[in-house]
Amino acid sequence: GEITTSRSSASEELQRDSLKLCLSRLQSMSRHLLALDATCAKLSDLDALEVKVQQLVDDRVAKASLSMESRFAKLERDVGHIGHMAEARPNAPASEVCTKDAGLAEHAHADAKEARRVAEVLVHKLESMEAVVAAIRRDRRALTTRLEALEQTVASLPSVEVWGGGKTNVREDFVQIQITGAPAKASGPGASSKETAFVSTQMPDFSKQQCEPIDKKLHRPVSHETSEGTPGGKDKSSEEDGPRGDVHEQCVWPSELRTYLLEESIWDVSLLIGHRSLGAGGSIHIFILLLLNCLTQGVFVYITFELLASDSFTEGDLDGLRAWRRNVGQNSKYYDKLTFSSLTERICAQSPAYPVELSDAKNSLVESMQDYLPRGNSWGDNMSSGPMLTTVALVCWCLTVVNEAFNVWRCTRSLIALPLRGHTVVSQSGKDTYSVEFISFGRLLFCSGVLLVRGFVCVMLWNSGCSFLINYSIVPGDLILNAVALEVILNVDQAFYTLVPGRTKNLLQNMDPLPAPKRTRGRCGLDLASCMLTAIFFAVMAWKIQTQLQPLVIRIREAQDIMCGGKSDFIYSLDANYLVHVSPSNRNHTSLEFVNSFPHVIAIEEAIHPETVPLDVTPAGAQFPARMYMSFFGQGVDPVIKVGSYNQAESTDGLQAMSSLDCQDVLGGNSMGIRRFATLYFAAYNFPMEVNTCSDLVFENSTGCTTFLAGRLLCPATCGCDLPASLNFLADPTDGCPSSCSKTDKYRNALQALPCSEKSPAALRQDSVWQAWALQIKVKSKLSTPEGYEDVLKVLCGKDCEQTMLNLGCGFVQHWNKAMKQVWPNKMQDPCIGRFLDDLVVTKPLSILCPITCGCNAGNFSKEGMQCPGQCATR
């Protein structure tokens, strides 16, 4: 068993060595055969070139001979003419004959001189041609010698021993060499009739040879002969064909050639599908990747074209914005009491100081529109605007697509430039480099189909991508991301290339550029392709900007005007009868800085951060937080929600009810939180003082009570809400006085004690109560007059309501009623019952101080709303 195992191992080792030797010889033989093939092709080219040169030399010699013969014939005619003239006049002096025929003699001399010069030029050209022919013959002899050596090398390897026994003939099983330079064909059992097998050998590199000694463009030797009849002796052909010099220095200009290098893309690698160099499995794999690439880009084209590239800010969108502004933006439901602003004001302000609790989509839209449109008319504003950024993104995208389209065009030209054969040939052109030598007609049709699909996808992405960039989003950040996303879609074929087998990647990376037809020479350094692509680029840009970008900017400006244009500082409410009630959102034009200094803002901040609330100490030494906000202990959220729905009159009465009071002062006692609230309130109105009790509000003729609502709200008793003839004229709950104050016994007793008489205007002007009332009616009527009705107030009060009331005294009642009938005849007004402008200005009845004018002594004592002195009832 051991002997059998050792013999088997020795046999396998011998077979492996035999196989290695066989492969080495085969590789050497293949290199020699391909080198021999290239040498034969070069030799064939030299033969054709030598024939062309010889034909050119013969043509030039024939033309020069004819030119010389014509010149010598002309010279002989001139000499014969001179002799004939001399014979015709034998008796004339020689000097006379020479004088008359001097022109003919001089012309003949010039012709002879020119003939000699032409002969010298012809000799020089013939010598140059002979040198070229000699060089060609030397190259032919060298190539012939090399051909013989290669044939001897091939003959020395007629057979090779292969593994497993037996021999194979090299000439029968491998490439047949043809002296004509035609491509080699595989004729062995493993060869294919359609595709030449790929042989991993090294071809001679002719790319580093010296410049060819022939003018490659004209296929003739460079001549120093000048054209006949050309002024200055310049050769017209040299002017048209470019620089020309010595025959051994003429080279092909590199700029005249254009090639296409296959890129690492599934599009380019698919051009080799079906070739034996990829293998059957590789071709199927690449074909599947090609289909997936087409499907992926097709889906992206559909999505961008149908779903994402649709126009934005359409007429329907604008109608939706109008409906939002009308139904939501100005609705009183969304009024913010903290900032005195409507929802539209807060959205259009785009400031952190105006929080937007609703309509996040509309808030983002307004922010995007303000960022997109230029904020001013300066150059910098226009350069940083959204339309300019969109234009830059369009330029980058269009240039990317133009580059892709240019690659498709170059690849098409290169494939057409390849020689057609019955099969496609891929050979090794250098060390680890390969080239496509020939292409079959079937493969050309397949490649044309692939390039057609690639071009179609490119054009569709160009169109839909531009629409996508313009219409999908106006957010500057999104514009940049969308441009990058489009480039990813266009280059998805490069992503699929990563799945290509490694063998195919290696082949494509080492593939020589595909040749292309010689580029036509343009003018001034330009060519037709670049000019056409530039024209298409600018045409598409102008088309997209004119038809999509400019209309979009117009629609965005219209949308911005719908959202934030016109008047926004108002709110409205719709009653059950669909009557619209409108009020300014910030009637007193209170600034946001002023609002933030109000105690209610600080109270909310303390509720958010309870640790910032100071502690209050009771006389008994107990400590508790001095909160400025109210709490319904143990009653949950329902009372808080209910209080939020109160109007101003209900809130005034609700404070008394929550404190279990009846027109009594809330400020004072142990409520340190209320004292802090009052102190901060008056400090916001530039009255910095420490408010501990209601008596602190009685300053400057009770300004704290007569001017500020908080004074009457916190100290109704001190401010005189429970007395009919006090300095406080604004006794309605909407002005801070609880409604229960006019129903208290104190109020009724004081009214009963008033006399049923009235003072004269002069006496009233000196009365402190009348003066306070006149000042308050002036302020109240001015604040309550709707915007745009200022002229109506002038009709009612003249130049100044305060002065009119002081001047007229109780006659102000008749003046007011008469003026109101002229302005609003149907409007309820009667100062005697405290109704100056219906519900806009509600005060204490003037019948308290003007009982005679109001008719308290004439039967109007019991009139609804009338408060007549008690003595009028007894009169």
Secondary structure by P-SEA (a helix, b strand, c coil): caaaaaaaaaaaaaaaaaaaaaaaaaaaaaaaaaaaaaaaaaaaaaaaaaaaaaaaaaaaaaaaaaaaaaaaaaaaaaaaaaaaaaaacccccaaaaaaaaaaaaaaaaaaaaaaaaaaaaaaaaaaaaaaaaaaaaaaaaaaaaaaaaaaaaaaaccccccccccccccccccbbbbccccbbbbcccccccccccccccccccccccccccccccccccccccccccccccccaaaaaacccccccccccccccbbbbcccccccccccccccccccaaaaaaaaaaaaaaaaaaaaaaaaaacccccccccaaaaaaaaaaaaccccccccccccccccaaaaaaacccccccccaaaaaaaaaaaaaaccccccaaaaaacaaaaaaaaaaaaaaaaaaaaaaaaaaaaaaaacccccbbbbbbccccbbbbccccaaaaaaaaaaaaaaaaaaaaaaaaaaaaaccccccaaaaaaaaaaaaaaaaccccccccccaaaaaaaaacccccccccccccccccaaaaaaaaaaaaaaaaaaaccaaaaaaaaaaaaaaaccccccbbbbbccccbbbbbbcccccccaaaaaacaaaaaaaaaaccccbbbbbcccbbbbbbccccccccccaaaaaaaaaccaaaaaaaaaaaaccccccccccccaaaaaaaaaaaaaacccccccccccccccccccccccaaaaaaccccccccccccccccccccccccccccccaaaaaaaaacccccccaaaaaacaaaaaaaaaaaaaaaaaccccaaaaaaaaccccaaaaaaaaccaaaaaaaaaaaaccccccccccccccccccccccccccccccccccccccccccccccccccccc
